[in-house]
Structure formats: structure tokens, C-alpha cells
Amino acid sequence: MSEAFSLRPNHKKKFRGPVVKEIMKKVLQEKLEGQEYQADNVTNSTKEIADAIRDRLKELGWDRYKFIVSVVIGEQRGEGLKMGCRCFWDSDTDNYAEELYISKQLFCVATVFGLYHY
């Protein structure tokens, strides 16, 4: 007997912001703790962090979710930063989480969008 098709995720496999934030927090600490800002390495660092977050999210087994992971790293110079984005989504199934890491040398903003794929 096959499993019935559902347009909504199982409650246990629904995107949970606090779980995602904890994963992002751990990855950011692991990758950035004690690091200095180096403009030449930012591209590689952002890719590495985004891949690590994505891989850990996949381990959660949230079937049919697509994850969009965005990571921005900048030099900490006391200046402000404004970011924004837009996305069409289903407020019943889709969600996002963000985490901020700040040290004396750098800042990092990580954002994850979890989009349920029907």
C-alpha cells in the first residue's frame, strides 16, 4: 500500500525556525570563532558556511523542503548594514530563520528559507 499524497508536510517534519537557528548558530561559531576578516577568503568562507548549514538541514529529514541558504560576511567597522529580500511562499508550510554572528573582526548574517515543494 502506498502513502497518500499530501499538500502539507507532516507536523513532525514541518520547518521549525528555532531548530534551524540553533543549527546556524553552531555552524557560525564553528566556522568563524577566532577568525579575522580577510576579503580574499570571504567568497570561499560564505560558500563553506552555506554548504555546512544546508547539509545539516538535510539530515533533519524534512522531506520535500527546498532550502535557500544565504550567508553574508563583512568587516566589523561599526557601520550599519541593511538587507532585504522578497519571496512568494505559502504561510502554512514555508518559513525562514536567521542568525547573526558578531566578533571584533567581522560580522556574519545567515538566512535560511524553507520552502515546501508540492
JODA-V851247 format. One record per backbone hydrogen bond with DSSP energy under -0.5 kcal/mol. NH is the residue of the N-H (numbers start at 1). CO is the residue of the C=O. If there is no record, write none. Layout:
nh=NH co=CO
nh=NH co=CO
This chain:
nh=13 co=10
nh=14 co=11
nh=17 co=15
nh=20 co=16
nh=21 co=17
nh=22 co=18
nh=23 co=19
nh=24 co=20
nh=25 co=21
nh=26 co=22
nh=27 co=23
nh=28 co=24
nh=29 co=25
nh=30 co=26
nh=31 co=27
nh=32 co=28
nh=33 co=29
nh=35 co=32
nh=41 co=38
nh=42 co=38
nh=42 co=39
nh=45 co=41
nh=46 co=42
nh=47 co=43
nh=48 co=44
nh=49 co=45
nh=50 co=46
nh=51 co=47
nh=52 co=48
nh=53 co=49
nh=54 co=50
nh=55 co=51
nh=56 co=52
nh=57 co=53
nh=58 co=54
nh=59 co=55
nh=60 co=57
nh=61 co=58
nh=62 co=57
nh=63 co=61
nh=65 co=62
nh=66 co=115
nh=68 co=66
nh=68 co=113
nh=69 co=67
nh=70 co=68
nh=70 co=111
nh=72 co=109
nh=74 co=107
nh=76 co=105
nh=77 co=75
nh=91 co=89
nh=93 co=90
nh=94 co=90
nh=95 co=114
nh=97 co=112
nh=99 co=110
nh=101 co=108
nh=103 co=106
nh=107 co=74
nh=108 co=101
nh=109 co=72
nh=110 co=99
nh=110 co=108
nh=111 co=70
nh=112 co=97
nh=113 co=68
nh=114 co=95
nh=114 co=112
nh=115 co=66
nh=115 co=113
nh=116 co=114
nh=117 co=64
nh=118 co=116
